[in-house]
Amino acid sequence: MQKATFAGGCFWCMVTPFEELPGIGGIVSGYSGGHVKNPTYEQVKTGTTGHYEVVEITYDPELFPYERLLELFWQQIDPTDPDGQFQDRGSQYKAAIFYHDEKQLVLAQKSKEEMASSGKFKKPIVTEILPARTFYEAENYHQDFHKKNPKHYKEDRKQSGRDEFIDQHWSAK
């Protein structure tokens, strides 16, 4: 099993696209990229810790290759937004790919180049590709939030504009 770490705005919305797929061993919401040890949600949401809200995905590359994870990741975000994702604003909500080894770096860069040349977006692709840093698991109430609080999750997701963006850019025309 290997690890993949993605930031795509609110980590609640980054769990469901990857769960229950063959080869996915687990998805944990958390924080990465910052300078504060053992940050809390209250600290991270201020935007002053340097952390991103992320999901850490454990996967079997034989069953679900990293390239497929990247494809799914791009389809969940607005890769042209430098200031957050959808209704979530601030550095803690910016999109990023955190690579764990040289192979992931090369594949992430290739996928970003393909995204930039795809013609899907009029603005430049600004999603960062960063080395993986210490991952801090988010508080328990954030784990599987969509299952624990389905009504709140659905309302938040609907208000965010994420689904409309995804439909506009990724639905078959």
N, C-alpha and C positions, 0 to 999 in steps of 0.2 A: 504494500500500500504506500502511496505517496500523498503529499500535501499540495494543495493549491489554495492561494489566498487572494481574494478579490474584494475590492471596495466598490460599492455601487450605490452610494447614498444610504438610506436607511437599511440596516442589515436585516430587518424583518422581511423586506421585499426581496432580498437576495437568497433566501432559503428555498422557497417553494419551486423555483425553476429547476433546481438541481436535485431535489429529494426524490426518492423512490425510483431512481434510474439504475439500471444494472451497472454494477461496478462502483457505485457511490456507497462508501462505508459509513459516512457520517458528515454532518454539517454543524459547525459550532459558530455562533455569533460572538464577536469579540472586537478587540481594539488592537491596532498595530501602527507602527510608524512614528510614534511619539517619543517624548523625552521624559515622561513621568512614569515611574515604576508602579505597577499594580493600579492603573487608573480606574476610577469608578465612572459610571455613566454620567453622574452629575458633573464630574470634572471634564470628561471628554466633550459633553454637549456645549460647554462654554467656548470650544474652539481654541483654547489656549494651551493644550497639552501636546499638540502636534499629531495626535492619533487620528486615524481614520476609523470609521465603523466598517468592519470587515466580516466576511465569512471565511472560515477555514474549512476546506473540503478535503476529506480523506477519500482517496479513490484508488481503484485498481487500474493502472494504465493499460493492462491487457484487455480489460472489458470496456473501459471508458477512457480513451486517450485524451491527453491534455489538450490537443487541438480541438476536440469536441467541447471540452469545458470552455475554452476561449470563445468558440462560436456562440455558445449559450450566454456567456458573460456579455459579449457585445450587444446581444439582442435584449438585454435588460436595462441598458443605460442610455443616457444621452452623451455620447463621447465628445461632443462639442462644447459642453458646459464646463467652464473653468472654476465655477463658484459653488458647486454642489450638485445635487441631482433633484430635479423636479421641485416640489415644495420645500425640500430640505436644503437650506442654504448654510454655507460655511465650510471651512477647510475640512472639518470632520466628516463631511458628506461628499467630498470629491471622489470621483471615480479613479481607480488605480488597479493595476495588476502588480502583485507582489511575487516576484519569481524566487524560487527556492534553489535553483541550480542553473548552470549555463544552458542546458537544453531548454528549460522553460523560458529563459531570457530570449534566446534565439526565436523560439516559436511565438512568444508574445510580440516581439518586434515585427516579425513577419506578418502576424495577424493584424497589427496596427497599420502597417503599410498597406495591406490589402483593404482594410477598412477605409483608409484615406483615398485610395484610388478607385473605390467601388462606385462613387458617384451618388451614394445614398444621402450624403450630407453636403450642404452648401458651405458650411463653416469648417475650419480646420479641426482635425481630431486632436484633442488636448489631453486625453486620458494618459496618466503617467504610468510608466513601467519602472518599478522600484525594487531594490533588493528586499527580500523578506527580512523582517526584524522580529523582535520578540512579540509573540502573540499572547494577549491577555484575554482570557475567556470573560465574556460579559456576564453580568449578574443572571441568576437562574431565571428570573421572570422574563428575560429577553429570549431565552432559548425556546424554540418552537412556539413563538408568540402567536403565530397564526392559528395554532391548534388550541392554545390555552385561552385566547381571547379573539375568537373568530369574528365577532361583530365589530369590535374596535379595529382589528386588522383590516377588514373589508372596507370600513368607512375611511380609514386613513389612506389606504391604497387608492380608493376611488377619488378622494380629494386631491391626491398628489399629482394627477395627470400622467402618471407613468404608463398606465394601460393604453390611454389614447395615443401616447407617443409610440409605444411598441406597435400598436395596430397600424399607425400611419406609416411607420418605417419598415415593418417586417411582415405584415400580412401579405399573403399572395394577392396580387392585383389581378 
